[in-house]
Amino acid sequence: MATTTYNYKRVYVWEVPVRIFHWITTFATLILIITGFIIANPPAITTNVEATNSYWFGWVRATHFITAYVLIANLFFRVYWAFAGNQFANWRNFIPYTKKGIKNIFYVLRVDIFLMEDEEHKLSNISVGHNYLAAFSYLIMSLFFLLQVATGLSLIADTSTWWFPKMFTWVTALFGGDIVVRYIHHILTWLFMAFIVVHVYLVLFHDYLEARGEASAMISGFKFIRSERIEKTEEELIEEARKQMWRGKKKEESES
């Protein structure tokens, strides 16, 4: 059985700060989900130790709160890096405000979601960094995360001695009480879990289908582009991606 091999160009896409942000977000989210479900429905634990001495539930809550603060700081850092980082980390990648961005969203829907064939091997059809659909979904999830932060901090505002949670006491009044705020906080957790499943699936799907290093890129920083798509050096490829991001839809000089 004959096999087909391809030549690839290696491109440095994800800088160290982006990779650190990604893995902090990954582990912090897992910790928050686990501790959050324990807080929502504490298991009955039979022990001979007095509750005031073991304080296990208090440690679960403390872990949840500290991890949440770490994740909040991590998001603020990512906002900063959206202006200080390279073109692949730039904030413009997360808003499909150009014709190229809209075209790329339809391309991703056609190829990734409906599994249609990629008939034209053009650089304009793919994104070296995030595709626009994925990037826009990250923006939407970031907004949901801000709502998750607001509801979470409002729930501890009454018992907190720190000024930061007390800034969100208005959230409880806005939604009509603690019960509704808890429901929103809980539902958003399930939304994040569903997003994680879809995200992991699509990363593995791209790694299998395109062999572009989607999974390993968040460790090494490098992704790979098939040489049929572009006949340029790594530096020229990065510059072309930068021009596409800033100018929108242009006649592609890189088509093979």
BARO-251450 format. One record per residue (C-alpha): x, z, y; residue in three letters. Coordinates in steps of 0.001 Angstrom, whole numbers, padded with zeros to 6 digits, always signed. Layout:
REM residues N
XZYAla ...
END
This chain:
REM residues 256
+000000+000000+000000Met +001506-001103+003319Ala +001925+001436+006079Thr +002045+000804+009810Thr +004669+002475+011971Thr +004772+002698+015754Tyr +007389+003358+018385Asn +006748+006161+020859Tyr +008098+007187+024238Lys +008578+010918+024831Arg +007281+012330+028129Val +007767+015863+029472Tyr +004233+016826+030490Val +003569+020574+030289Trp +005965+022726+032279Glu +006915+026226+031144Val +004443+028001+033483Pro +001561+025877+032139Val +002511+026695+028571Arg +002802+030406+029355Ile -000620+030293+031024Phe -002087+028569+027974His -000816+031126+025452Trp -001687+034132+027613Ile -005197+032715+027903Thr -005363+032126+024144Thr -004321+035613+023037Phe -006134+037417+025855Ala -009379+035593+025042Thr -009119+036526+021359Leu -008509+040178+022231Ile -011419+040197+024673Leu -013792+038649+022131Ile -012866+041143+019395Ile -012959+044233+021619Thr -016074+042943+023380Gly -018058+042741+020155Phe -016892+046239+019185Ile -018038+047576+022569Ile -021379+045773+022256Ala -022016+047113+018754Asn -019685+050005+017865Pro -019227+050462+014111Pro -020067+053812+012555Ala -016773+055398+011498Ile -016813+058532+009356Thr -013828+060770+010034Thr -012879+064436+009957Asn -011255+064165+013382Val -013269+065145+016425Glu -014272+062186+018575Ala -012594+063763+021603Thr -009304+063886+019678Asn -009323+060421+018124Ser -010679+058612+021202Tyr -010603+055303+019317Trp -013529+053808+021231Phe -011889+054728+024508Gly -008780+052819+023466Trp -010926+049796+022594Val -012499+049867+026055Arg -009115+050369+027723Ala -007688+047396+025796Thr -010665+045268+026844His -010331+046168+030521Phe -006538+045804+030712Ile -006674+042432+028938Thr -009391+041275+031331Ala -007205+042152+034318Tyr -004286+040263+032759Val -006509+037214+032274Leu -007766+037397+035860Ile -004184+037510+037163Ala -003316+034637+034824Asn -006108+032504+036295Leu -004967+033233+039853Phe -001468+032122+038851Phe -002856+028881+037380Arg -004676+028152+040639Val -001367+028575+042443Tyr +000398+026297+039944Trp -002283+023658+040472Ala -000620+023154+043863Phe +003003+024006+042979Ala +003332+022317+039577Gly +003946+018721+038557Asn +001325+015967+038677Gln -000002+016839+035226Phe -000821+020383+036375Ala -002202+019316+039753Asn -005739+020332+040756Trp -006710+016669+041284Arg -006648+016143+037512Asn -009612+018501+037115Phe -011982+016639+039440Ile -012920+013051+038443Pro -013318+011852+042013Tyr -011884+008335+041485Thr -013204+005293+039658Lys -010364+005675+037176Lys -011499+009233+036446Gly -015095+008178+035805Ile -013891+005262+033654Lys -011663+007585+031642Asn -014573+009971+030969Ile -016633+007119+029479Phe -013603+005990+027476Tyr -013122+009487+026010Val -016825+009728+025177Leu -016706+006333+023470Arg -013502+006893+021466Val -013465+010673+020898Asp -017136+011544+020619Ile -018653+008358+019181Phe -015444+007444+017276Leu -015469+003827+018450Met -012310+001760+018118Glu -009724+001604+020892Asp -009610-002165+021307Glu -007195-002348+024248Glu -003889-000481+024128His -003582+000094+027859Lys -002180+003025+029796Leu -005283+002918+031985Ser -007400+003901+028966Asn -005566+007132+028247Ile -004269+010105+030169Ser -000704+011243+029746Val -001742+014822+030519Gly -005334+016011+030220His -007966+013334+029944Asn -010514+013637+032735Tyr -013347+014805+030483Leu -011246+017651+029066Ala -009884+018599+032493Ala -013353+018644+034051Phe -014638+020787+031183Ser -011793+023247+031880Tyr -012941+023443+035488Leu -016509+024170+034401Ile -015324+026828+031949Met -013234+028407+034712Ser -016399+028768+036786Leu -018128+030392+033811Phe -015110+032678+033477Phe -015560+033789+037097Leu -019168+034661+036257Leu -017943+036532+033183Gln -015493+038473+035362Val -018191+039290+037926Ala -020652+040562+035302Thr -017982+042515+033440Gly -016660+044265+036541Leu -020165+045035+037753Ser -020898+046824+034465Leu -018022+049265+034982Ile -018316+049525+038762Ala -020398+052744+038730Asp -017908+054664+036592Thr -014725+053116+037947Ser -012479+054922+040429Thr -010716+051687+041402Trp -011849+049657+044415Trp -011670+046287+042652Phe -014627+046740+040228Pro -016662+048372+042987Lys -016521+045081+044893Met -018942+043675+042291Phe -021741+046254+042455Thr -023900+043604+044141Trp -023915+041532+040939Val -026080+044087+039125Thr -028588+044110+041968Ala -028551+040306+042122Leu -029576+039919+038475Phe -032016+042836+038487Gly -030210+045494+036476Gly -027583+046286+033856Asp -029573+044900+030915Ile -029701+041349+032295Val -026035+041504+033308Val -025083+042598+029776Arg -027067+039713+028283Tyr -025312+037215+030575Ile -021913+038711+029714His -022720+038516+025986His -024116+034957+026085Ile -021059+033721+027976Leu -018869+035173+025209Thr -020633+032956+022681Trp -020226+029989+025034Leu -016462+030584+025178Phe -016317+030855+021389Met -018114+027515+021007Ala -015735+025953+023533Phe -012719+027239+021586Ile -013996+025634+018382Val -014546+022270+020104Val -011197+022484+021896His -009216+023188+018707Val -011074+020431+016844Tyr -010324+017813+019519Leu -006652+018802+019743Val -006248+018424+015978Leu -008328+015228+016050Phe -006013+013655+018631His -002937+014847+016782Asp -004171+013239+013565Tyr -005582+010043+015048Leu -003010+009244+017732Glu +000061+011275+016698Ala +000814+011969+020362Arg +001904+015576+019853Gly -001221+017170+021310Glu -000770+020429+019380Ala +003008+020753+019613Ser +003016+019850+023322Ala +001940+023378+024253Met +005103+024644+022579Ile +007653+021944+023431Ser +006082+020541+026602Gly +006511+016955+025359Phe +003839+014389+024510Lys +004300+010897+023083Phe +002963+007520+024240Ile +002912+004426+022051Arg +005287+001785+023363Ser +002544-000852+023084Glu +000777+000882+025936Arg +003668+000795+028331Ile +007130-000726+028578Glu +008779+001751+030926Lys +011189+004663+030913Thr +009983+008261+030906Glu +010633+008567+034648Glu +008715+005364+035389Glu +005862+006489+033155Leu +005562+009786+035033Ile +005622+007978+038366Glu +002902+005588+037188Glu +000738+008536+036136Ala +001260+010125+039561Arg +000185+006930+041328Lys -002935+006645+039171Gln -003888+010227+039989Met -003523+009786+043743Trp -004780+006226+044215Arg -007607+006058+041714Gly -008415+002776+040060Lys -005698+000187+040619Lys -004623-002955+038895Lys -002406-001754+036100Glu +001125-003049+036293Glu +001872-001359+033005Ser -000393-003360+030720Glu +001376-004935+027823Ser 
END
